Amino acid sequence: MTASSKRMTLVGEIARVFIMAGLLAGVYNVFSTKSIPLIRTAAHNVAVSDSELFARGPADSGRIRVIAPLHDRALARADSAAIDSPRAEQVYRIISLAQLNQLLRDGHVFLADARDSAAYRKGHITGARNIFGLDADEHFAELAPMPRDTLVVIYCNNPECHLGRMLAEFMSAIGFKRLYLYDEGWDGWVKARMAVDSASPGRL
């Protein structure tokens, strides 16, 4: 066998390996509960007004526990969240840096950092809890007891980061109603020279 034919054989083998790897990855993605959509749906972002965000009512008192209609079923069956998780026509309510700062000052917010643990440990917004977007279902037992009227703000790196939206979709699927995204995320927070933390515990 000539050197040229050996190279052609090697190239053919490499091509077959890549094709098989791609097919296997595609099949896994289709059946995985943590699948990534191959066609990215356009995000429907809605800016949130101060009157909506800072309205004071019974739900803000911290004394009324609102349970979503499917909450009991979700508590009994963790995988129901994955089954019911919305994929299309999701509307994301976006808040600004000024609104996030006001919420943090008021102290009436659950702040979730959807980045991975390594990024979180390097620095995060003070008070944020680390719930990696790809592993959101692993936090089901910790999130499930929370009142479904809890005001939740989620952030990732920036508007191009999908992890925050993945976490928002999961929390919406298990009944959380007051979900907001700080879409500028960690990059926007750092760019604005806001205080950062690298010492807080990273999990619920």
N, C-alpha and C positions, 0 to 999 in steps of 0.2 A: 504494500500500500504506500503510495507516495505521500510526501509531506502535505501536499495540497489537499488530497482526499482525506487525510487524517484531520486537518483543520476543518474541513466541511462537515465531517462526522461529529467533531466536537461541538461545532456551532449548532448543528441540528439537535444534539443531546441537550445543550443548554437551553435552546428555544423550547424544547418539549418540557423541560423542568419548569420554566417560567410559565408556560401555558397551563400546566397542571396545577401549579401553585395558585395562579389566578382563578382557575375554576373552583378549586377547593375553598379559597377565600370567599368567593362569591356565594357558594352554597352555604358556608358557615354564616355569612352575613345575613342571608335570607332567613335562616332558622334561629339565629341567636336572638335572645331577648334584649341584647345590647347592640342590635344592628344599627348601622349607619346608613341613612337613606342615600341611594346612588344618585338620585336627582334631588337637589336641594330645593325645597319649597320656599317661595318668597316669604320672608317674615313680614307680618302685618304689625308694624310698630305704632303705638298710640302714646302720645305724650300725655302725662298725667297732670291735671291742674292741682294747684295748692288746695283748693276748696275740697277736692275729693280726698287728697292725701291726708290733710290735717283736720278733717271734719271730726268733731268730737261727738260721740254718741255712745249708746250702751255697749257696743262691741269694743270700745276703747277702754272701758272701765277695768278690764282684766278680771271681772267677776262673773261674766256670762260665758258659758262654754257652749259654742255652737258646733254641733256635730253634723257632718254631711249625711245625706240620706243613705249613701252606700258605705258609711264608715264601719258599721258593724260587720258587714260582709268582708270589707277590706282587712279588718283586724283578724278575722277568722281565716282569711286566705291571702297570704302575701302576694301570690302570683297574680291575683286579680288586677293589681296595679299595672302589671306588664301587659295584660290582655286589653285593658281599657285605655291604655295610654294613647292620647291623641297624636296624630302625625301631621295632619293637614289643616289648613285654615286656622292655625293657632294665632291668637292675638297676644302680643307682648306689650305690657304697659311699662313705659320707659320713664324713669325719673332722672332728674338732673343732679349735678354735684351739690348745688345749694339745697335741694330738697333732701338729699341723703344726709347732709350735715345737720339739717334741722331735725330729722327723725332720730339721728344719733344723740343729739342734744336732749331731745325729749325722752329718750330711752324706751320708746314704745315700738321697738322693731326687733325682729329676729333676722340677723344678717348672715348670709351664707356665701362662702367662697367656694365656687364650683371648680376651681383649678385643682391640679393634682397636689399631693401632699408635699412634694419637693418644692414646688413653686410657693406653696403656702408657708412652708418653714422659712424660706428666704425673706419673706415679708408679706404682711397682709394688713387689712384695715382692722384697727383695734376693735375687739369684741366679735369679730367674724368667726364663724364656725366652719370648718373645712368639710364639705360634702362634695366629693369629686363627682362631677356630672356623669361620668361613665359608670360609676359604682353607686348611683343614687339608691337603687333597690336594696343594697346592703345596709342602708340606714333605715329601712322600713320600720323595724321594731322600735327605733328611737324616735322617729317622726310621728308614728301613728298616734301616740297618746296626746300630742299637742292639740290644743283647740284649733278648729278649722277656720276660725276668724282671726287667727294670729296674723299680724301684718309682717310679711316676709319680703326682704329685699335680697336679691341674688346678684352677684357680680362674677365676671370671668376676667379675661385679659383686656378685651376691647370688643367693639361691635362685630368683629369678624369671628370671634370665639364662639363656638356652638355649645360649649359645656354648660353655660348658664341657662341656655334655652332647654337643654336636655333635662336639667334639674327642675326647671319651672314646669315642664311637661309632666314629669313624674309626680311632683307635688300636686299639680292640678288633678292628675288622675286619681290620687288618693283623697281628694276632697278639699284641698286648701283653696280659698277663694280670694284672698288679698295678696296676690303675688305681683311683685314689681321687679324690674330689672334696672340696675344701674349700668347702662349699656356702655358707658365709657370705660368702665371696669378699672382694673388695677393700673393699666397704662395711664388712664385719665387721672386717677387719684395721685399717682406719682408725679405726673406732669404738672399738676396743680400744687405740688409741693406740700401735700397734706401729710400729717403724722402717720408713720407706719409702725407696725408691731411685728416682732419675730419671736415673741416669748410665750404667747398664750397657748393653751392646749388646743390641739387641732381637731378634736372630734366632739360630738355631742356628749 
